[in-house]
Amino acid sequence: MAALLASAAIFAFVRPVEAERVWISFERHWRATFAKNGLTLPGTPDLADLDGRLARQGLAVGDPILMRIFKREFELELWMQKDGRFQHFATYPICKWSGELGPKLKQGDRQAPEGFYSVDRTALNPNSAWRRSFNLGFPNAFDRAHGRTGSLLMVHGGCGSIGCYAMTNPVIDEIWRLVTAALDGGQQRFQVQVFPFRMTARNLDRYAGSPSEAFWKALKPGSDLFEASRIPPKVSVCGTQYAFAPGAAGYDGRAPIEAGCPPAAKP
């Protein structure tokens, strides 16, 4: 392990792209090893104390939810609505995602998607081969506007992935309980925001020159709106670009992501 870390440090100095691949490969390897041996991934919340964790934050099963996924950090955040805004409830380690940083472009490229997605009850599969799963809804209106192809891109249990986000079975069980309760409680859809990394200016500068740079910069306004208000942005696709508008207090992200321009926007 020490040799691999040293190699990653050398690559980071000489070839940043290669360094990133080495680091992501290392992350995948140790996470898969933990899962194979039945070990809990570091950073996993106390899954046996879901009710207590909710109570300590003044939250309850059935409250509206929102998710954010960060590939580079191997993290899925679950947020829950309280007093008209969302507050962070839990961060779950992702066991595996496939491909590299960057969006999914076509069927068979093994890439896990990036962008803004909206999930309703029809996307849920309680009898998945990967324990339980929900479909992100790729391709969405943005993906279709860019000719991107693929299907059945999921968040699911286990620790295997060909374009999906694998969370391990115990973690997907907790996520499933909160997802189904929110939908049962009246939330028509929940928003899933999928980013290559945390959308800071520093990270964008770090990846300047990437083929995905323009796409990532186009995601940042939506991330910034949520960071500033803790309310999901209203998301549409104006021509071939994401368009974001602030959501009002109480908005739970239930609107589908469809083609259409805000009143002040033109493609």
Backbone bond lengths (Angstrom), bond angles and torsions (degrees), N, CA, C in turn:
res aa  C-N    CA-C-N  psi(-1)  N-CA   C-N-CA  omega(-1)  CA-C   N-CA-C  phi
1 M - - - 1.463 - - 1.529 110.44 -
2 A 1.340 116.94 -41.42 1.464 120.38 -179.93 1.526 110.56 -61.21
3 A 1.365 116.13 -40.58 1.458 119.53 179.60 1.520 111.03 -64.59
4 L 1.339 116.72 -39.72 1.460 120.07 179.82 1.521 111.13 -65.38
5 L 1.331 116.82 -41.39 1.461 120.48 177.84 1.525 110.95 -64.36
6 A 1.318 116.39 -40.35 1.468 119.71 178.26 1.522 110.71 -63.64
7 S 1.337 116.35 -40.38 1.454 119.89 177.95 1.515 110.96 -62.82
8 A 1.329 115.70 -41.17 1.464 119.74 179.22 1.522 110.63 -61.94
9 A 1.334 117.00 -39.71 1.464 120.58 -179.48 1.531 110.94 -65.67
10 I 1.332 116.14 -39.69 1.466 119.88 178.77 1.517 110.45 -65.43
11 F 1.329 116.13 -46.29 1.454 120.36 179.45 1.521 110.98 -61.38
12 A 1.345 116.75 -36.82 1.466 120.08 -178.94 1.513 110.65 -61.18
13 F 1.332 115.93 -33.20 1.460 119.51 -179.85 1.522 111.58 -77.62
14 V 1.335 115.83 -36.90 1.459 119.16 -172.33 1.519 112.47 -96.42
15 R 1.341 117.53 -46.64 1.451 121.77 -174.03 1.528 108.79 -135.38
16 P 1.323 118.59 90.15 1.459 121.05 -175.14 1.517 113.94 -57.08
17 V 1.329 118.68 -38.97 1.457 120.25 -179.04 1.519 110.87 -64.16
18 E 1.328 116.74 -45.16 1.451 120.62 178.50 1.531 110.68 -65.24
19 A 1.331 116.35 -37.66 1.458 120.32 178.67 1.522 110.49 -60.39
20 E 1.319 115.80 -40.78 1.459 120.05 179.80 1.522 110.62 -62.43
21 R 1.311 115.85 -42.70 1.463 119.54 179.58 1.517 111.85 -64.64
22 V 1.333 116.49 -41.09 1.463 120.33 177.99 1.521 110.43 -61.86
23 W 1.330 115.78 -44.29 1.467 119.40 -177.30 1.516 111.56 -66.21
24 I 1.340 116.75 -43.61 1.468 120.43 179.74 1.524 109.97 -64.38
25 S 1.335 117.02 -39.56 1.458 120.25 177.57 1.521 111.04 -62.82
26 F 1.323 116.31 -41.34 1.466 120.46 177.48 1.528 110.76 -61.80
27 E 1.331 116.84 -44.70 1.470 120.85 178.99 1.531 110.59 -59.60
28 R 1.322 116.28 -45.73 1.466 119.46 -179.70 1.526 111.36 -61.65
29 H 1.328 115.67 -40.12 1.466 119.44 -175.82 1.525 111.11 -64.25
30 W 1.337 117.42 -51.05 1.458 116.92 -175.30 1.529 111.81 -70.45
31 R 1.338 116.95 -32.29 1.465 118.80 177.78 1.534 110.82 -66.68
32 A 1.320 117.02 -41.72 1.460 120.72 177.80 1.529 110.70 -64.09
33 T 1.324 116.57 -37.74 1.459 120.64 178.65 1.523 110.88 -64.25
34 F 1.336 116.77 -43.99 1.461 120.43 176.63 1.528 110.08 -58.43
35 A 1.340 116.55 -49.35 1.461 120.48 -176.17 1.526 111.10 -63.86
36 K 1.328 117.14 -41.63 1.457 121.16 -179.08 1.518 111.51 -60.28
37 N 1.324 116.30 -32.60 1.468 121.01 -178.05 1.526 113.10 -96.13
38 G 1.323 116.06 11.97 1.457 120.36 176.01 1.509 114.39 71.99
39 L 1.330 117.57 20.60 1.453 121.79 -178.52 1.530 110.30 -92.10
40 T 1.317 115.78 147.87 1.456 121.24 177.84 1.518 109.71 -78.48
41 L 1.321 116.94 132.14 1.458 120.00 178.86 1.523 110.75 -64.63
42 P 1.323 118.43 136.27 1.466 120.72 175.47 1.533 110.06 -55.19
43 G 1.312 115.49 140.32 1.455 120.74 -179.48 1.506 114.05 93.00
44 T 1.342 117.68 -6.99 1.461 120.10 178.20 1.526 109.73 -69.32
45 P 1.332 118.51 131.50 1.474 119.65 176.99 1.528 111.30 -62.98
46 D 1.318 116.21 169.42 1.464 121.63 177.13 1.525 108.04 -74.44
47 L 1.320 116.03 93.07 1.458 120.73 -174.65 1.524 112.52 -66.12
48 A 1.321 117.14 -23.39 1.463 120.51 179.58 1.525 112.00 -75.46
49 D 1.323 116.93 -11.00 1.469 120.89 -175.47 1.528 111.12 -118.93
50 L 1.325 117.27 37.58 1.460 119.94 -178.89 1.524 111.46 -56.08
51 D 1.307 117.53 -49.14 1.470 119.80 -176.97 1.527 111.48 -62.10
52 G 1.323 116.80 -40.18 1.458 119.65 178.91 1.519 112.05 -67.09
53 R 1.321 116.60 -41.96 1.469 119.74 178.81 1.527 110.78 -62.41
54 L 1.327 116.42 -41.25 1.465 119.85 177.29 1.529 111.00 -62.99
55 A 1.310 116.11 -47.23 1.465 120.41 -176.83 1.516 111.68 -61.17
56 R 1.334 117.07 -39.03 1.458 120.06 -178.57 1.531 112.04 -65.82
57 Q 1.327 117.61 -20.98 1.460 120.95 178.04 1.523 112.90 -103.98
58 G 1.330 116.25 5.81 1.461 119.45 179.83 1.515 112.89 70.73
59 L 1.327 116.75 29.78 1.458 122.78 -178.33 1.523 109.34 -114.14
60 A 1.323 116.06 167.77 1.459 120.23 -179.82 1.518 110.59 -147.45
61 V 1.326 115.46 149.51 1.455 120.31 172.34 1.526 108.45 -56.28
62 G 1.319 116.59 129.27 1.464 121.32 -176.91 1.508 113.47 109.18
63 D 1.339 117.87 -15.61 1.460 120.14 175.37 1.532 109.38 -65.83
64 P 1.346 118.48 147.77 1.464 121.15 176.76 1.524 111.34 -57.85
65 I 1.329 115.45 149.21 1.458 121.14 -175.79 1.530 111.23 -125.63
66 L 1.311 114.89 165.00 1.463 124.28 172.57 1.516 106.41 -149.36
67 M 1.329 117.21 147.01 1.463 120.90 178.14 1.514 111.01 -123.68
68 R 1.322 114.39 147.71 1.465 121.83 170.24 1.523 107.83 -130.06
69 I 1.331 116.05 134.42 1.459 122.43 179.75 1.529 108.30 -117.18
70 F 1.326 115.87 134.94 1.467 122.52 177.55 1.523 108.04 -124.19
71 K 1.316 116.05 108.09 1.465 120.28 -176.06 1.529 112.33 -60.39
72 R 1.320 116.06 -54.41 1.467 119.97 -172.58 1.518 111.61 -58.81
73 E 1.318 116.05 -35.52 1.461 120.88 -179.43 1.529 112.83 -86.85
74 F 1.353 117.73 -6.72 1.467 121.83 -177.40 1.538 110.20 55.02
75 E 1.319 116.33 48.61 1.460 120.41 -177.18 1.525 111.89 -133.05
76 L 1.320 115.00 141.55 1.461 122.93 169.34 1.515 107.37 -119.43
77 E 1.317 116.12 121.60 1.471 121.63 177.24 1.520 109.38 -97.86
78 L 1.316 116.17 139.23 1.456 121.50 172.30 1.522 108.40 -116.50
79 W 1.327 115.36 124.48 1.455 123.81 179.55 1.519 109.46 -112.24
80 M 1.330 116.93 149.47 1.458 121.45 -179.60 1.525 109.88 -132.05
81 Q 1.317 114.96 145.27 1.462 120.34 -174.69 1.536 110.71 -80.46
82 K 1.327 113.84 135.13 1.459 121.18 177.17 1.530 107.99 -147.85
83 D 1.319 116.55 125.43 1.466 121.71 179.17 1.533 111.88 55.67
84 G 1.327 115.67 40.32 1.466 120.32 173.54 1.510 115.93 84.72
85 R 1.332 117.66 -4.72 1.459 121.38 177.76 1.524 108.83 -132.75
86 F 1.322 115.36 167.27 1.460 119.49 -178.46 1.522 109.90 -99.11
87 Q 1.316 114.52 141.26 1.457 119.04 173.48 1.526 108.95 -124.12
88 H 1.317 114.60 149.13 1.456 120.37 -177.85 1.515 109.70 -67.47
89 F 1.335 116.05 126.56 1.461 120.16 177.91 1.519 112.13 -102.77
90 A 1.334 117.65 -48.71 1.470 119.66 -174.38 1.516 110.41 -152.26
91 T 1.329 114.60 149.21 1.459 121.97 169.25 1.517 107.38 -117.21
92 Y 1.330 116.11 124.31 1.453 122.17 -179.42 1.533 109.41 -109.78
93 P 1.325 118.05 134.52 1.463 119.22 174.95 1.526 110.35 -70.70
94 I 1.317 116.73 135.31 1.457 121.51 174.54 1.527 107.55 -82.76
95 C 1.324 116.58 131.58 1.464 119.76 179.84 1.525 110.69 -76.28
96 K 1.333 116.75 -42.75 1.458 118.55 179.71 1.519 111.18 -157.69
97 W 1.316 115.95 141.06 1.461 123.78 163.10 1.520 106.42 -134.51
98 S 1.311 117.41 153.67 1.462 119.48 -172.88 1.517 111.63 -107.49
99 G 1.325 115.02 163.45 1.451 121.05 179.36 1.517 112.02 85.11
100 E 1.327 114.98 -155.12 1.458 121.91 -178.74 1.521 109.79 -123.32
101 L 1.314 117.44 176.42 1.455 120.63 173.28 1.523 108.62 -61.66
102 G 1.322 116.02 134.79 1.458 120.94 -176.73 1.514 110.26 130.06
103 P 1.316 117.43 159.29 1.468 121.12 -174.51 1.523 112.21 -74.40
104 K 1.317 114.98 163.17 1.456 120.29 170.06 1.521 108.11 -76.95
105 L 1.343 116.60 134.36 1.455 121.29 -176.93 1.520 113.56 -112.07
106 K 1.337 116.52 -36.76 1.457 117.60 -176.16 1.526 110.63 -154.49
107 Q 1.309 114.28 157.47 1.453 121.52 176.57 1.525 109.96 -53.75
108 G 1.331 116.26 130.18 1.451 120.51 175.65 1.512 115.78 91.41
109 D 1.349 118.08 -1.78 1.468 118.47 -179.14 1.525 113.00 -82.77
110 R 1.327 116.45 -2.98 1.470 123.48 176.41 1.525 113.00 66.40
111 Q 1.317 117.67 9.47 1.453 120.79 179.84 1.529 111.09 -80.09
112 A 1.325 116.40 140.10 1.464 121.69 169.74 1.533 107.35 -85.43
113 P 1.330 118.04 135.68 1.464 120.34 -172.05 1.520 113.45 -68.62
114 E 1.326 114.62 159.53 1.466 123.90 172.37 1.525 107.57 -130.87
115 G 1.315 116.70 148.00 1.458 120.82 179.26 1.517 111.06 138.15
116 F 1.323 115.79 -161.88 1.462 122.37 -179.24 1.526 108.79 -111.07
117 Y 1.322 115.14 128.62 1.461 121.07 -175.91 1.533 109.90 -132.04
118 S 1.318 114.69 158.25 1.456 121.53 -177.90 1.524 108.21 -131.38
119 V 1.322 116.85 126.99 1.463 122.49 -170.77 1.519 110.18 -117.49
120 D 1.338 116.17 128.10 1.463 119.88 175.26 1.528 109.59 -118.60
121 R 1.333 115.44 -176.08 1.464 119.76 -173.27 1.526 112.79 -62.10
122 T 1.326 117.97 -30.74 1.459 119.48 -178.24 1.526 112.19 -65.83
123 A 1.322 117.55 -16.52 1.468 121.50 -178.82 1.525 112.94 -84.91
124 L 1.327 117.52 -6.29 1.464 121.14 -174.64 1.526 111.21 -86.85
125 N 1.328 115.90 138.18 1.462 121.94 176.14 1.525 109.15 -128.90
126 P 1.353 117.47 100.14 1.466 119.59 -178.90 1.520 113.44 -75.45
127 N 1.337 117.35 -10.75 1.461 121.13 -177.56 1.529 111.29 -116.98
128 S 1.306 115.75 34.89 1.463 120.96 -178.72 1.526 111.64 -63.74
129 A 1.326 115.45 150.06 1.466 119.88 171.66 1.518 111.00 -61.73
130 W 1.350 116.09 -20.80 1.462 122.34 177.46 1.529 109.60 -106.19
131 R 1.330 115.39 51.89 1.462 123.76 177.18 1.525 111.70 71.98
132 R 1.311 117.09 -80.64 1.463 123.99 174.20 1.517 107.30 -142.17
133 S 1.323 116.01 154.10 1.463 117.98 -178.02 1.514 110.32 -154.31
134 F 1.326 115.42 159.04 1.461 120.36 165.71 1.521 109.01 -135.51
135 N 1.320 114.51 143.39 1.452 123.22 -176.08 1.523 109.27 -84.50
136 L 1.328 117.55 128.28 1.461 120.90 179.07 1.523 112.62 -67.06
137 G 1.338 117.17 -24.65 1.456 119.61 -178.82 1.515 113.62 94.35
138 F 1.335 116.54 23.39 1.456 120.39 174.36 1.522 108.83 -76.92
139 P 1.342 119.18 136.07 1.469 127.86 -0.47 1.527 112.04 -83.75
140 N 1.335 116.28 136.07 1.458 120.08 174.42 1.533 108.76 -86.75
141 A 1.325 117.30 -171.03 1.470 120.23 -175.97 1.530 111.39 -61.96
142 F 1.327 117.55 -36.59 1.469 120.61 177.69 1.523 110.58 -65.71
143 D 1.335 115.75 -47.46 1.463 119.68 -179.43 1.525 110.95 -59.90
144 R 1.328 116.29 -43.02 1.465 119.53 -179.29 1.519 111.25 -65.70
145 A 1.339 117.04 -36.14 1.468 120.35 179.04 1.515 111.50 -64.23
146 H 1.324 117.38 -22.20 1.465 122.29 179.81 1.528 112.12 -104.08
147 G 1.318 117.04 9.93 1.456 120.26 176.95 1.507 114.34 70.82
148 R 1.321 118.19 22.45 1.461 120.84 -179.27 1.529 109.77 -79.00
149 T 1.309 116.50 143.92 1.461 120.91 -176.44 1.521 110.54 -128.68
150 G 1.325 114.55 156.72 1.451 121.92 -179.32 1.519 108.82 145.74
151 S 1.314 116.23 170.30 1.459 119.99 -179.07 1.516 109.67 -160.63
152 L 1.318 114.53 163.76 1.463 122.18 174.13 1.525 112.38 57.46
153 L 1.322 115.69 46.81 1.467 121.47 174.71 1.523 108.15 -91.59
154 M 1.296 116.59 115.39 1.462 122.49 -165.64 1.528 113.86 -118.25
155 V 1.321 114.22 162.57 1.462 123.27 156.68 1.520 104.59 -106.90
156 H 1.331 117.47 124.38 1.463 119.09 -172.76 1.522 110.70 -149.48
157 G 1.338 115.98 -179.50 1.456 121.88 178.57 1.511 111.39 -81.50
158 G 1.322 115.83 -167.57 1.447 120.87 179.71 1.518 112.87 71.41
159 C 1.337 115.29 -165.55 1.467 120.57 -179.87 1.517 110.58 -142.30
160 G 1.336 116.43 38.91 1.448 121.69 174.81 1.514 109.44 -124.65
161 S 1.337 116.88 150.36 1.463 118.78 -175.77 1.513 111.66 -155.26
162 I 1.340 114.77 133.80 1.457 121.40 164.67 1.529 105.55 -129.77
163 G 1.325 115.60 77.05 1.454 121.23 -178.29 1.516 114.19 95.12
164 C 1.321 117.87 4.37 1.464 121.73 -177.34 1.528 110.89 -113.56
165 Y 1.337 114.57 177.64 1.461 122.36 175.59 1.523 107.87 -115.56
166 A 1.330 116.48 109.63 1.463 122.60 -176.04 1.522 109.75 -96.72
167 M 1.328 116.31 128.73 1.466 121.51 -169.12 1.533 114.73 -112.42
168 T 1.321 119.88 -2.39 1.469 127.58 -167.62 1.526 109.22 76.62
169 N 1.318 115.54 154.06 1.464 120.20 -175.92 1.530 113.75 -65.69
170 P 1.347 119.33 -46.05 1.465 117.76 -179.51 1.532 112.64 -60.70
171 V 1.327 117.44 -38.45 1.463 119.85 -179.19 1.520 110.82 -70.35
172 I 1.341 118.05 -43.05 1.463 118.59 -179.34 1.527 110.07 -64.70
173 D 1.323 117.92 -28.85 1.472 119.45 176.90 1.526 111.06 -62.89
174 E 1.344 117.14 -42.92 1.464 118.88 178.78 1.525 110.48 -68.58
175 I 1.321 116.96 -44.92 1.459 120.01 178.63 1.526 110.03 -58.96
176 W 1.317 116.73 -42.73 1.466 121.50 -179.17 1.530 110.87 -59.51
177 R 1.314 116.72 -43.41 1.463 119.54 -179.93 1.525 111.23 -60.28
178 L 1.330 116.73 -42.05 1.458 120.01 -178.48 1.528 111.85 -73.43
179 V 1.326 116.59 -36.78 1.470 121.26 178.22 1.526 110.39 -64.22
180 T 1.318 116.42 -52.76 1.462 119.40 -175.60 1.522 111.40 -65.76
181 A 1.331 117.45 -36.37 1.459 120.11 178.82 1.524 111.27 -66.68
182 A 1.328 117.10 -39.72 1.467 120.33 178.22 1.521 110.92 -62.71
183 L 1.337 116.58 -44.53 1.462 119.65 179.22 1.532 110.98 -68.00
184 D 1.328 117.02 -38.84 1.464 120.10 175.68 1.520 111.26 -63.50
185 G 1.341 116.15 -30.20 1.458 121.03 -177.11 1.520 114.44 -81.56
186 G 1.325 117.44 -2.16 1.460 119.50 175.12 1.517 115.66 117.78
187 Q 1.330 118.76 -6.63 1.465 119.56 175.38 1.530 107.85 -74.14
188 Q 1.309 117.90 117.81 1.464 120.87 -174.52 1.525 112.15 -72.30
189 R 1.312 116.55 -38.06 1.463 122.93 178.60 1.522 107.80 -147.61
190 F 1.330 116.14 154.93 1.454 119.24 171.64 1.516 108.88 -122.05
191 Q 1.315 114.86 148.78 1.459 121.43 -176.13 1.528 109.93 -89.57
192 V 1.335 114.91 138.11 1.465 121.54 174.11 1.520 107.26 -121.88
193 Q 1.307 116.58 118.13 1.458 123.00 179.69 1.530 107.43 -103.52
194 V 1.326 116.78 119.23 1.464 120.92 -175.24 1.522 109.34 -115.61
195 F 1.320 115.78 118.45 1.461 121.79 -175.52 1.529 110.88 -120.08
196 P 1.322 117.75 154.98 1.461 120.04 176.76 1.529 112.18 -70.63
197 F 1.329 115.41 -28.88 1.465 123.10 -177.55 1.519 106.26 -165.88
198 R 1.302 117.45 174.75 1.473 119.48 176.93 1.526 108.27 -64.78
199 M 1.328 115.78 131.91 1.458 121.07 -164.75 1.522 112.40 -85.77
200 T 1.312 115.25 60.14 1.453 121.09 176.22 1.523 109.84 -91.24
201 A 1.321 116.14 157.41 1.463 119.81 176.27 1.520 110.22 -60.75
202 R 1.320 116.76 -36.06 1.463 120.36 -179.28 1.528 110.87 -63.39
203 N 1.335 116.69 -43.13 1.458 118.88 179.12 1.520 111.70 -67.08
204 L 1.324 116.94 -39.65 1.463 118.86 177.83 1.530 110.93 -62.94
205 D 1.322 116.56 -39.09 1.463 119.73 176.57 1.533 110.84 -64.03
206 R 1.325 115.58 -37.79 1.463 120.61 -179.15 1.526 111.05 -60.92
207 Y 1.329 116.46 -34.90 1.462 120.42 -177.16 1.524 112.01 -103.19
208 A 1.314 116.85 18.32 1.466 120.05 176.84 1.528 109.68 -57.30
209 G 1.318 115.77 137.61 1.453 120.64 -178.58 1.511 114.12 94.33
210 S 1.340 117.18 -8.83 1.460 120.19 176.63 1.520 109.77 -66.64
211 P 1.332 118.64 147.44 1.460 120.31 174.22 1.529 113.25 -58.15
212 S 1.337 116.64 -21.36 1.461 121.36 -179.46 1.527 113.14 -95.26
213 E 1.318 118.07 4.95 1.463 120.92 -173.04 1.529 112.41 -56.61
214 A 1.325 118.38 -47.33 1.462 120.56 -177.93 1.527 110.90 -63.98
215 F 1.320 116.88 -40.44 1.465 120.74 177.87 1.518 110.47 -63.10
216 W 1.319 117.77 -44.91 1.454 120.31 -179.41 1.529 111.67 -63.84
217 K 1.326 116.59 -39.96 1.467 118.94 177.55 1.522 111.25 -63.98
218 A 1.328 116.74 -30.17 1.467 120.14 178.83 1.527 111.94 -72.96
219 L 1.338 117.48 -21.41 1.461 120.68 176.58 1.522 112.46 -80.42
220 K 1.321 116.36 -26.69 1.461 120.52 -171.50 1.529 113.99 -59.65
221 P 1.349 120.95 -40.78 1.475 118.48 179.55 1.525 112.96 -57.96
222 G 1.327 117.45 -37.11 1.462 119.51 177.73 1.514 111.75 -67.02
223 S 1.333 115.99 -40.68 1.459 120.20 176.30 1.525 110.74 -63.08
224 D 1.324 116.44 -43.20 1.468 120.94 -177.83 1.526 111.39 -63.38
225 L 1.336 116.86 -40.24 1.470 119.77 179.17 1.528 110.72 -59.84
226 F 1.329 115.66 -44.20 1.461 118.16 -179.99 1.523 111.32 -68.65
227 E 1.314 117.27 -42.08 1.465 120.44 179.50 1.529 111.00 -58.84
228 A 1.345 116.41 -38.18 1.467 120.06 -175.82 1.514 112.79 -76.62
229 S 1.326 117.16 -34.69 1.470 119.58 -170.90 1.518 114.60 -113.55
230 R 1.334 117.48 -19.38 1.466 122.94 -171.76 1.527 111.00 60.58
231 I 1.322 116.17 29.11 1.455 123.57 174.69 1.524 107.17 -124.40
232 P 1.334 119.34 133.55 1.461 119.45 -179.79 1.524 111.30 -58.99
233 P 1.309 118.93 137.16 1.462 119.60 173.96 1.521 109.80 -69.51
234 K 1.314 116.35 153.94 1.459 120.66 169.53 1.520 106.69 -83.66
235 V 1.308 116.07 124.57 1.459 121.81 -169.74 1.523 109.79 -116.21
236 S 1.316 116.01 131.60 1.456 121.68 172.59 1.520 107.97 -140.06
237 V 1.320 116.13 178.77 1.467 121.11 179.58 1.515 107.31 -124.52
238 C 1.332 115.22 109.27 1.464 122.59 -176.64 1.525 108.02 -97.73
239 G 1.317 116.83 104.48 1.461 119.69 -173.69 1.513 109.34 69.85
240 T 1.309 116.19 -109.22 1.473 120.96 178.14 1.523 112.02 -118.54
241 Q 1.339 116.94 16.61 1.459 120.22 -176.31 1.527 111.64 -124.72
242 Y 1.325 115.02 146.89 1.459 118.72 170.76 1.523 109.08 -63.99
243 A 1.320 115.71 142.10 1.464 121.90 172.87 1.521 107.27 -126.29
244 F 1.320 116.50 133.94 1.457 121.83 -175.87 1.520 109.85 -122.68
245 A 1.318 115.43 138.09 1.460 121.78 173.87 1.520 107.68 -131.17
246 P 1.336 117.81 146.15 1.466 119.31 -179.87 1.523 111.39 -62.86
247 G 1.313 116.21 141.22 1.453 121.24 172.14 1.517 109.71 -89.27
248 A 1.318 116.28 148.17 1.462 120.57 177.87 1.523 110.55 -81.88
249 A 1.326 116.35 157.73 1.464 120.66 177.58 1.520 109.44 -53.39
250 G 1.326 115.91 132.88 1.454 121.33 -178.04 1.514 113.59 99.05
251 Y 1.336 117.24 -16.39 1.462 120.39 179.43 1.528 109.00 -69.59
252 D 1.332 116.27 132.74 1.466 119.64 -175.25 1.526 113.88 -109.84
253 G 1.344 117.32 10.15 1.456 119.69 177.28 1.511 114.24 82.20
254 R 1.339 117.20 18.93 1.453 120.33 -172.78 1.528 114.44 -76.56
255 A 1.316 118.98 -13.23 1.461 120.38 -176.84 1.526 110.73 -69.06
256 P 1.328 118.37 137.42 1.469 119.69 174.20 1.518 110.84 -66.83
257 I 1.312 115.95 156.73 1.463 121.33 178.24 1.524 107.38 -94.52
258 E 1.332 115.79 106.02 1.458 121.89 -171.79 1.517 110.75 -127.26
259 A 1.332 115.80 167.57 1.460 120.78 174.94 1.513 109.51 -69.88
260 G 1.331 116.08 136.26 1.455 121.24 -179.79 1.502 109.91 156.88
261 C 1.336 115.66 147.36 1.465 120.81 -177.69 1.518 109.95 -107.02
262 P 1.335 118.22 138.95 1.456 120.34 169.51 1.520 110.17 -57.63
263 P 1.335 119.11 157.36 1.468 121.48 -175.53 1.517 114.72 -51.50
264 A 1.327 118.27 -36.97 1.456 120.68 -176.47 1.524 112.99 -90.39
265 A 1.326 118.00 -1.30 1.463 120.66 -173.50 1.519 110.49 -106.81
266 K 1.315 115.79 148.85 1.448 122.21 173.83 1.516 108.73 -135.09
267 P 1.341 116.38 146.01 1.475 117.77 -179.18 1.517 111.40 -68.06
